[in-house]
Amino acid sequence: GAVVSQHPSWVICKSGTSVKIECRSLDFQATTMFWYRQFPKQSLMLMATSNEGSKATYEQGVEKDKFLINHASLTLSTLTVTSAHPEDSSFYICSARVGASSTYEQYFGPGTRLTVT
Amino acid sequence: QKEVEQDPGPLSVPEGAIVSLNCTYSNSAFQYFMWYRQYSRKGPELLMYTYSSGNKEDGRFTAQVDKSSKYISLFIRDSQPSDSATYLCAMSPLSSNYKLTFGKGTLLTVNP
């Protein structure tokens, strides 16, 4: 159980275009989802916390107008990188908490590798 | 001082060895502790989840938490080449936002 999927697994786009990444919880409802980015040989950097039906909470330094997050249902959250630039190239990973549980563990998706040319 | 410190390694051991991975932390409010395994170009996989101090065992993996020393460990017995990955510790205080603080990860290689 507790499987999280992401789509696409990798994407190449041109500078100035927008890219949407989907994160789905396949076998559970996720009230809260998290979006991270990870640079090579670095740890996970939390970008934002997404709660179903409400606006995402962004971490300090993360541009909310550039990284649009939508959590329209209990199984789907999307991250849209708008007007992408080469410096946005990174590995983006989502995670989810199980429903209304009080536990803290997060289950991660397989990640999306974004390359902006 | 960073909230969570983890030696990045790399750590290289022969197959069958006992591996010890560790993290130290500075925030005494941390109560929930996790270990994740991340293979290259993949998302992290939850290995162990513990609350407060004590030990937890699951197969070849044992997690230990010593809150008095602000020190957590993951032991891997009879290590296998398939255990080669980056191991990340993560922790959280009792909090309504459920955010995790991660260590930088330790790169482990188990040589056949």
Interface residues (C-beta under 8 A of the other chain):
Chain A: V4 Q6 T32 F34 K41 Q42 S43 L44 L46 T49 T57 F91 I93 S95 R97 T103 Y104 E105 Q106 Y107 F108 G109 P110 G111 R113
Chain B: P8 Y32 M34 Y36 R41 K42 G43 P44 E45 L46 Y49 L88 A90 S92 N97 Y98 K99 L100 F102 G103 K104 G105
